[in-house]
Amino acid sequence: MNIPMDSLRELERERGVSFDTLVEAIERALAQAYLRVKNAQEDHTRGARAVIERETGHVTVYAQDLEIDLDTEEVTVEKEWEDTPADFGRIAAQTAKQVILQRLREAERDITFGEYAGREGDIVTGIVQQHDHRYTILELNKTEALMPPSEQIPHERYEHGARLKAYIVEVRKSVRGPQIIVSRTHPGLIKRLFELEVPEILEGVVDIKAVAREPGHRTKFAVASNDRNVDPVGACVGAKGSRVRMVMNELRGEKIDIIKWVDSPEEFVANALSPAKVKQVKIDGDGGTALVIVPDYQLSLAIGKEGQNARLAARLTGLRVDIKSETQVRRENEAAAAAAATEPAGDQAPQPESAPQGGG
C-alpha cells in the first residue's frame, strides 16, 4: 500500500502546500482511520502510529499499548508492534484524498487571507451575488466579501449581478475561512474614489484633509494643494465637472461639496457652509464654537434641509456651528442695548457727612 508521493510534491510546487505538512497530516489521519477499523477509537489504552516512507510512499501502521498517568495525564507507549491491516489500502487512499483536499482548502484560505489582510482601507470592485435583509455578498475574484446592513447606504438597491465599489473595513479569520467586511458608507470610500479619478491626489499634489459624510445624501470634503499652481478644488471637480460626476455616479447620485482647506478657522467655516454665502464668522474664546452670520436670504441655505448643511460643516471643521441671520443678530443687539439702558443703577455707597464747622 503506497501513497503517491510524486503527486504530493507536485502539489507543493503548484499550490504552495508544504510536502512535509501534507505527509504528517496524512500520517495522523491514517492512525485515526486504523483505530476506527479496529474499533479502538474509545479505548484510551490503545493507540496507533502511521509512518509513510518519504521516498516510496509505503505506509506502515504500528499498534500501541498506552500507559496513562492519571495524576499528570502523561501518556507512555508501553508496547508497539506493526499491525498494518491487509485490506487497508482503500481506506488509506480515501483518507489521504480527504486530508489533501482539506489541506488545499486551508492553503487557499491562507492565501486569500494573506492577499486581503494587508488591504484594509483599500477599495475593491465586486459583483452582487446575494442580497437580503441580513447582508449583501459581493464576489471578489475567487472569494466573497460581506457587507452588513450597517455598512449599506440607506435606500440603495443591490441588484444581483450589479458591479459596485466598496471599502474594506476589516479582514478576519473564521472557521469558514477569511471573512472580508466591506462598506459603502465609510468616509474612506470617498477618499479612495477620488484617488481613482484625480491623479493629483494619488501623486500627493492634492491632499484630502477632512471628510464629513451622510451616506446616500451628501458629503463635504476639504482639500489642500501642495503646489501653488494647482487649484485643489478645480482638480477634484475636473473639466466641466467630469471627475466629481464620476464619483457621484458610483455613489448613485450622492451630492458632494468640495471645500478648500485653509488654516484660518473663520475662513474654513465659511467655506464649509458652501453653497451658502457667509457674511461673518466669529470664533468664541475657547475655540469650540463658531458664530456664523449670513444674509437673511441665505439662512435656510446655510442651515440646509433638516439642518444637514450646518451639521456636515460642523463635522468637517470640528466646531459647533451656530448660524444666525443679520436680522436676528441686529434684533439681539438691539434687545441687549435696550436692556442695558433700562437696567436700574446699582445702590450707591452712602456719602460721609461733612463735619460741622466750629465757631469761635
Beta strands, then each sheet from edge to edge (+ up, - down):
strand 1: 46-52
strand 2: 59-68
strand 3: 75-82
strand 4: 123-131
strand 5: 136-140
strand 6: 143-147
strand 7: 163-174
strand 8: 177-183
strand 9: 206-214
strand 10: 218-225
strand 11: 255-260
strand 12: 280-283
strand 13: 289-294
strand 14: 320-325
sheet 1: 1+ 2- 3+
sheet 2: 4+ 5- 6+ 8+ 7- 4+
sheet 3: 9+ 10- 11-
sheet 4: 12+ 13- 14-
end
